[in-house]
Amino acid sequence: MNTLVSAAMFAVLTTTAIAEPITIFISGNRSETLGLGIPAATTIISANDIEKSGASNLYELFSTVNGIQVSDSSSGGGNANIDMRGFGETSQSNVAILINNQKINTTTDATVWNLHAINVDNIERIEIIRGSSGVLYGSQAVGGLINIITKDVVGDNTSIKQSLGSYNAIETSIDLIRSFKNIGSVDNLRTQINAYKKKSDGYRDNNTLEVERLDLGVKFDQGNNITTLNLQSLHDHLQTPGALNAIELAANRRQAIADHQGDFTENKTLTISGSHKKTLTSSTEAKASFKYQTVNRTFRTGFRGWPANSNSTQDKWTFEINPHLTTSSKFGITSYGLDLNSSNYTLSSGQGNAQQIYAAYIQHQTELTQKLNMTTGLRYSKVFNDLYNSFSTPTSAKPSNAFFVKSLGFSFSPKDKLNLFARIDENFRFAKVDEHTNSFEGVGNATGISLKDQNGRSFEFGVDYKLNKFSFSTALSRLKLENEITSTLQNGFAENLNLDQSTKDSLSLESSFTLKKNLKLILGAEFIDAQITSGPYAGNKTPSVSDRTFSLKTLWSQKQNLVHSLSAKWTGDQYLTSDFTNTNPKLSAFKVINYNLSHKIENWDLNFKVENLTNEQYISFGAGSGAALGYYPAPERNFMISAKYTFE
């Protein structure tokens, strides 16, 4: 930690100015109300940035973003791990991903996000908080938060996009937007339909991916009332090739051994969501949102020497309601509301949970002086579980728990272009059903609880600077956790456990230069020390976390509508997942360089993308214990070309 502190102090002392505070940042107070800036390290990725990157999914987009580490065991991109601040395998339960302020993290089980649900072409911007957001967003917003804001429906147009790529990849997307005015009492009615289909043979054997997604959306205005309704039907099927040992990897990194030849995962997901926003008074705005989602999963997962000969099923549903209010007064801006969540999970092997989470929160931002702002917040959250596991003794338990967390932050702007922030944010996450049922002691011991819920406290400090064509930002943080929930391998099977105490220290730096009117350079680096500080693994590093990454991005606008983008990221070595003893060989460091050419010609949008330009043979994910080590090779050099035509 001393090294990180010294580096941060050097960065601060050599800085003379910083980026202006963000005034409209939805993730800062859960509304579109003008704010006072959030005392946290933040990043915004615009629709223009996404377009220039050529990314077709979030895995591709985040693979070169500073401060984010990604890994993928299936080569499909839809089930990738997106990690912030050093959680490794459990990042999907410690990094909150939202679409328009609604989490896509599941509360029922520890499966990763289904990133196929996100239409990258419909993203207006992505707001990233590289720090804890436990007070404002609750359980799972521990290491960071990613809020995907979708585009507003405007005008009338139809677009068709076709993409062709390596591994016989074919992607087709059709978008239809229509707007109507003055229909009865409705001032404006806007509709959007998007149909998407993808098929790919995948990088490895037994790695075929098929995705079908249909999105229907409607938005209508009645005076100061704005209502949105959305429906999504998603069907994805992925063959999972499994891990290879070192000998198999050297012989043929694209193979799948016989024990995994029939493995697959298939999801059928239906999501219905909506919101209603109303201006109550000149100073108070109210918004209520809801989401109902069902997921029916069928899968087959074999083990080395033990191939699966039958399918398993997993069924889950979630319903949540989130009323929220924002009030502005001479004392500042107050955001407050409720998060109410009910979910149910059933696994065909004889496990299940009915879970309810009820929470209330409040955050207040106030201007203490012309240069100093303060943000404070409180959240109370309680969980009720009704667990069942036919393989444990006892077979059922009803654990409940509650957390009361607080936050305090300050933002100081001594000069126009200079901003400093410091804050403390407490956080937590409730254990999920499969974490309870797959713990060492089953669903309950004599007290009725075996796996504890996780809680922590985040200390963050940062500086932002901007001067003409140059900008610089740095953030230093320490995250102290108690009962961190993680998993390890026991006899080839995953078992969940609590780490008594752990810390995650991080230092991030980023700088951008506009060298010429048409040439921009962005440099980034992150250093992480994720360490277990007590218990049987005390002094060891958290597996699946690289302690340093470096990124570089260049944007060259050769002409007004012709842009070249070159991005590179170097990721340091890391211990394999589940290697809490830190005794196995590490995954080697690797670099990934991507190139994209985007060209606009009247109504045409053309893209040519090359991923892994240098044909690096690398591994971003591996797992094992003892002598049983498994590796999941990442794709080599691959290409994609796409063309989009818009009818206006």
N, C-alpha and C positions, 0 to 999 in steps of 0.2 A: 504493500500500500504506500510505503514511503516514496517509492519510485514514481508511482502515479501522482502523488501529491506534488513532488518536485517538478514533474513534467507539466502539470496543470498550472502551477505558480509561474513557471517560465513562460507558458503560453499567455497568461494574464498580463504579466509584466511587460511583455513585448508587444502588447496590443494597445492601440490608442483610440479606437472607436468601434461601434457595433450595429448589427441589424436593427432596424426600427421595430418596435413591438408590434406583433400581429394584432390588428383591431377586430377582425372578423375571423374567428377560429372556433368553429362549432364545437369541437371536442373540449374546448376550454370551459364552457358552461352549459353544454348540451342544448344550445339553441343558437339561432342566427342573430341574436341581439348583439349590438356592438359591445365589445368587452374592453377591458383595460390591459389585455395581454395576460398570458398565463406564465407563472414562474416555473418553467420547465424547458427542457431541451426539445425543440419541435422541428419537424421537417414537413414541407408540403411538396407533393409530387403532382404536378398539373397534368391536365389532359394532353397538353402539348408535349410535356416530357414523356408521357407514356407512348404517344404516337411516334416520337423520334426514336424511342428505344426499340420499337418493333416488337415488343413483348405481346404474346398472345394469351398469357395467363400470369397470375401473380408470382408463381415460382420463377419464371423468367425475369420478371420485372425486379423482384427483390434480390435476385442472385448477385447483383452488382451494386446494391444500395449500401452505403456506409452505415455501420451500426446494426446491421441485420445479418445473421448467419442462417443459411438455408441448407437443407439436406433432403434427400428423396430416396427411399428404399425401393420404389416401384418403377421409376423412370417415366411415370405418366404425368407428373407435375401437379395433379389434382389432390394428392395426399401428402404434400410436402410438409416438412417441419419448418416453421419460420420462427427463429429464436432471437430474442433480445436480452442482453445482460446476463447470459450464461446459464440457461436452464437445460440445454441439451434435449434429451428425449421427451421431457415433460413440458416443452415450450407451448404445446397446444393447450395446456391448462394454465399457463402463466402469462401468456401474451394474448390480450383481448383483440379480436378482429371484429369490427362492426360494419354494417352497411346502413348508412343513414342513421347512426346512433343505436342500431339494434344489433346485439351480439349474434355472431354465427357460431361461437363456441358452444358446444353442447354441455349441458349441466348433468347429463345422465351417465356418460361414459367417456373414457379417455382417448377415444379415437381422434385422429387429426381432423382438421377442417376439410370440408369438401370444397376445394377451390374451383371446381367446375361450375359451382353455382353463381360465379361472378362473371358478368359480361364486361370484359376489359374495355371494349369500345364504348360502353355506356358510363364510364367513370369521368366525372368532372374534375375531381382532385382526390388525393389521398392525404389525410392528415395523420401524422405520426407523432406520438409523444414517447420519447425515449426515457421513460421513467414511470414510477408507480402512479396509478390512478384509482387507488382503492376506495377513496371517499366518494368520488363522483360516479364511478362505474362498477364498484363492488367486486364480488368474487371473480378471480382469474385475471384482473387487471393489475398484475404484480410487476412483471418485468417491463411492460410497455403496452402501448395501445395503438392500433391501426384502424382509423375510421375512414371508410370508403364512402365518399359522397357522390351520388349518381347525378347525371345530367338532368336538367330541367327540360321538360318537353316543350319545344318551341316550333311553331310553324307547321308546314306540311311538307314531308319528303319521304321518299322511299329509297333505301339503299340495299345493295347486294354486294357481299364480300365473299371472294373465293380465295382459298389458300392451298398451296401444294408444297409438300416438304419431304424431307428424308424419312426413311422407314415407311414409305407409301402413305404418308400422312395427307389427309384431305379434310379441310375445314370449310364449311359453308355457313354463312350468316345472312339472314334477311331481316331488315328492320323497316317497319311501317309506322309513321307518325302522322297523326291528324289532329287538327285544332278546330274548334267550333266556338262561336260567340253568341251570346244572348239566346240561350235555349231555355225558355220559361224563366224560372227564377235564378238560373245558373248564368253567371256572367261569362265565364270561360270554361270550356270542356276540352281536355286534351287527352288523347289516347296514344298508347304505344304498344306495338306487338313486335317481339323479336323471336325468331326461330333459329336455332343453332344446332349444327350436327358436326361431329368430328369422328374420324376413324383413323387409326394408326396401327401398324404392325408392332410398333415399339422397338426399342433398342435391342432388347434381348429376346431369346426364345421364350415362348409362352408369356408374351408381354403385350398382347393385343389390347387396345383401348377403344371403346365405343362410347360416345356421349351424345345424348339427345336432350335439348333443353328448350322449353317454351316459356316465354315471359309475357304476361299481359298486365298492362298498367293503365290506370285512369286517374286523372286529377281534375278536380273542378273547384271553381271559386264562386262563392256567394257572398258578396260584400267583403267583410273582413274574415270570412270563414274559408279555410283552404282544406280540402279533404283529398286524401290519396288512398287508392286501393291497388294492391298488387297480388298477382297470383303467379307462382312458378311451379312448373312440372319438370323434374329432372330425373333422367334415367342414365346411369353410367355403369359400365361393365369393364372390369380390368382384370386381365390374367396376371397373376403375381408369380414371378419366376423364382423367388426365394434367394437365399444367400449361397455364396460359393466359398469354399475354403481356399487357402493360398495356392495349393497345387492346381485345383480346378481353374482358379483365376488366371494363373500363368498359362495354362493350356488353351483356354478359350473363355475370355471374359464375357462373352455374350450368351453362353449356354445356360440352360436350366437343368439341374439334375433330375433324374427320373422321379424322385420322391416329391417333387414340386410340379410335375407336368400338368396336373389337373387343378392346381390351385387358382382361385379367382375370388374377386369381391364384386358384388352387384348391389347397387343402391337404387331404390325407387323412392324419391323424395317429393313431397308436396308441401309447398309453403304458401300460406295466405297471410298477408300483412297489410297494415293500413295505418293512417294517422289522421288526426283532425286538429287543426291549429286555428285559434281564435284570439283576437285582441280583446281582452276583457275591459281594460281601461287604457288611458294614454300611457300608463306606466307598467302595465302587467300584460304579459302574453302567456296564454295557456296552450299546451299541446299534449294530446294523449295518443299513444301509439299502441299497437297490439301485434302479436305474431302467433300464428298457429302452424306447427310443422309436424308432419309424420314422416318417419323414415323406416322403410322395410328393407332390411339387408339380408342377403343370402351370401354365404361364403364357404369356401373350403380351404383349409390351411393344413398342410402336411408338415411333418418334421423329418429330419434326416434319419433314415432307417425306419420311419413310421409314416408312410404316405396315408393321406386321408382318403377314405372310400365312401364318404357320405357328406352331404351338405349340412351346414348349421344355419340357423336363422336368428336375427336380432330385430326386434320391433321396438320402436320408441316414438313417443309423441311429447311435444312441449307446447304449452300455452303461456304467454306472458302479456301483461298489461303494464304500461309505463306512463302514468300521468306526470306531467312536468310543468312547472311555472317559472317564469323569469320576471322579476320586478326590478325596475330602475327607479332610483330616488336620489336625493341629494347626498345620501349616505353611501351610495354605491350601487352595485348590481348583485341581486340575490337570486340564486338558482336553487330550487327545491322541488322534491317530488317523491314518488314511490316506485319501487321495482317489485312487481309481484309475479312469481314464476311457479308453475306447476308442471311436473313432468313425470313420465312413466317409462320404464325400461324393462324388457323381458328378453331373456336369452334362452334359446331352446335347450341348452344343457342344464337348465334348472337354476337360473339366477335371475334376480329382478329387484326393482326398487320403485317405490312411489315417493317422489320428493317434492317438497314445497319450500320455496325461499321467499321470505317477506322482508322488505327493506325500505327504510326511509332515509333521506339524505338532505343536506342543505349546504350550500357554498355561498360565501359572501366575498365580493371583491370591492375594495374601497381605495380611494386615492387619499393617502395620508398627507402628501405634499405634492407639488407640481411634478416632482421627479421620483417619488416613492409610492408604490402601490403595495397593498397587502391582500392576500387571499387566505381565507380560513374556511374550514369545512368539517362536517360531522356526518357519520353514517352509522345507523344501527341495522344489523342484518341478522336474521335468524333462519335456521334450516331445520326441517323435520324430515327424517328418512324412515321408510318402512322397508327394510331389507329382507331378502330371502336368498338362501344358498343351500341347495339340497345336499351339497358335499361337505358342509361344515357342521360343527357341533358347538353351540346350538345352531339350528338351521335358520333362525330369524332373529332380528333385533330392530329396535326403533330408536337409534341414536338421534339426538338433537343438539344443537349448539348455537351460540350467538356470538357476534363480535360487535364491538363499539370502537370505531376507528376515527382518527382525527387527522387534520392536515393544517399546516401553517406555512405560508410562503411569502417572499418579498421580491419585488422587481424594482430595480433602481437604475435610472437613466441620468447619470451625471452630465452627459453631453448628448447632443442630438442623435449621433450615430452610435452611441455606446449604451449597452444595456447589460446589467448584471442581475442574476437571480440566485436565490437560495431558498430551499424549502425542505420540510419534513413531511412525508406522507406515509401513513400507516396503511397496511394492506392485508389481505387474507384470501384464502380460497378454501371452499368446502370440498371434502373428498367426494369423488364421484362413485357411482354404484360399483363399477368393476374394480375400482381401487379398494373399496370396502370388501367386496366378496373375494378378491384375490390377494388379500393380505396374509401375513404369516399365520394369524390366529383366526381366520375366517371372518364372519360377520359380527361376531361378538364374543367377548370373554365373560368373566364373572361380573363385570360392571356393565356389560351390554355394548361396550365400545372397544374395538381393537385398533383401528387406524384413527389417528388424531387429525383434526383439521389444521391447516397451515396458517401461520400469521407472521407478519414482519413489519419492518420499519425501514423506509428509504430516506437517505440523506443525499441531497443533490445540490450542486453548485455549478453555475455556468456563466459564460460571457459570450455576447454576440457583438459583432462589429461590422460596419459597412462604410466604405469610403469610395465614392465614385465607382470604379470598375472592379473593386476588390472587396471581398467579404471574408470574414473569418468567424468561426464559432468553436467553442470548446465546452465540454461538460464533464464534470467529475462526480461520481456517485458511489455510495456504499449502501448495499442492501443487506440488512441483517434479518435472517429468517429463523424461526423456530418451528420444528416439526415439518420441515420441507418434505412434501410427499413425492416419492420417486419409486422406481422399481429396479429390481435386480433379477438375475437368472439363477434359479435353483433347480438343478437336474434338468436343464433345458427349458424350464417353464418360468414365465414372468411371475414374480411375487412383489407386491407393493409393501413399502415400509416408510417409516418416518426417519429422517435425519434429525438428530437432536437439535443441532445448531449449525448454521452455515452462513457464509458471507459471500457476496458477489460485488467486488470492486471493479469499476470500469472508468475508463478515460476515453472520450471520443474527441476527435479534432476534424474539422472540415474547412476547406478554403476554396474559394472560386475566384478566377481571374478572367476578365474579358480582355483578351490580348489585342484583338482587333474588333471592328464592328461585327464581323461575321465569324469570329473564332472565340470559343469559351472553353476554359479548362477548369475541372473540379477535382480536387484532391481530398482524400479522406483516410483516416486511420482510427482504429479502435484497439484498446488494450483491455483485457479482462482477466481478473484473478478470481475465479470461482472456486472457493475452497470450503471443505467440510471442517468445522472447527471443534466438534465434540463427538463423542461416541466411538464406536469401533473403527470408523474410517477417518478419525481426526487427523488433520494435516494433509489429507489427500485432495486431489483436484476433482471437480465435477466432470464426469465423462461426457463425451460428445460436445465439448466446448473448446474452441480454439482460443488461445490466449492473446492472439493478435491477428488483425486483418488490415489490409491496405487496399485502397480503391483509387481508380483513376478513370475519369470520363472526359472525352473531348467532343465538342459539337462544332462542326464546320458547315456553315451555310454557304455552299458554293454559289448558289443563286437564290433568289427569293423563295423559290418553291423546290429547291433541291438541297437536302440536308444529309450530311454524313455524321454518323454517331459511332464512336469507338469507346467501349467500356471494358475495364479490366479490374479483376479483383484477385488478390493473393490471400489465401487462407492458411494459417499456420497449422502445425500438427495438433492432434487431439487424441485422447484416450477413447477406446471403443465404448459404446453404450454398455452399461452394466459393469464396467471394469472399475468398481469403487476401490479396489485394492491398488490400482495403478501399477499392476505388475505385467500386463501384456504389452506387446509392441504397439506403438501408437499408429494411427492413420497418418500417412505422410502429408506434408503440406502440398498445396496445389494452387495453380493459377487458372483462371478462366478469362478468356478475351472474346468479346462479342462485337460484331460489326453490323450496322444497319444503314441502309440507304433508303430514304423516303423521298418521294417525288410527287408533287401535285400538278396535274395537267387538267385544267378546267374542272370537270366533274369527277375526274379520276384521282384516286389515292393509291399510289403504287409503293410497295415495300419489298426490299430484298434483304434478307437477314442471314447471317452466318453465326452460329453459336459454337463456342470452343474452337476459335479460329486456328489455334496452334495444334489442334488435335491431341490435347492432353489426355492421357489415360489415368484418370484419377478416381478416387473413392471418397464420397462425401458422407457415407454412413456405413458403419460396421458395428457388430455386436458380438458378445460372447463372454464366456467365463471358463477359466481353466484352459484346457487345450482345445475346446470347441469354439473356434473363432470363425465368424461369418462375415463376408464382405459383399456389398451391393455396388457394383461398378456403375459409374455415371456414363452417359452417352459421350461418344467421341464427336469429332466435327460433324455438324449437321446443318442443313440449309432449309430455308422456307421463303417462298415468294408469294405475295398476296396482291390482289387487285380489288379495289372497292369503287363502285360507281354509284353516285347519288342522283336520283331523279328529283328535281325540284319543281 
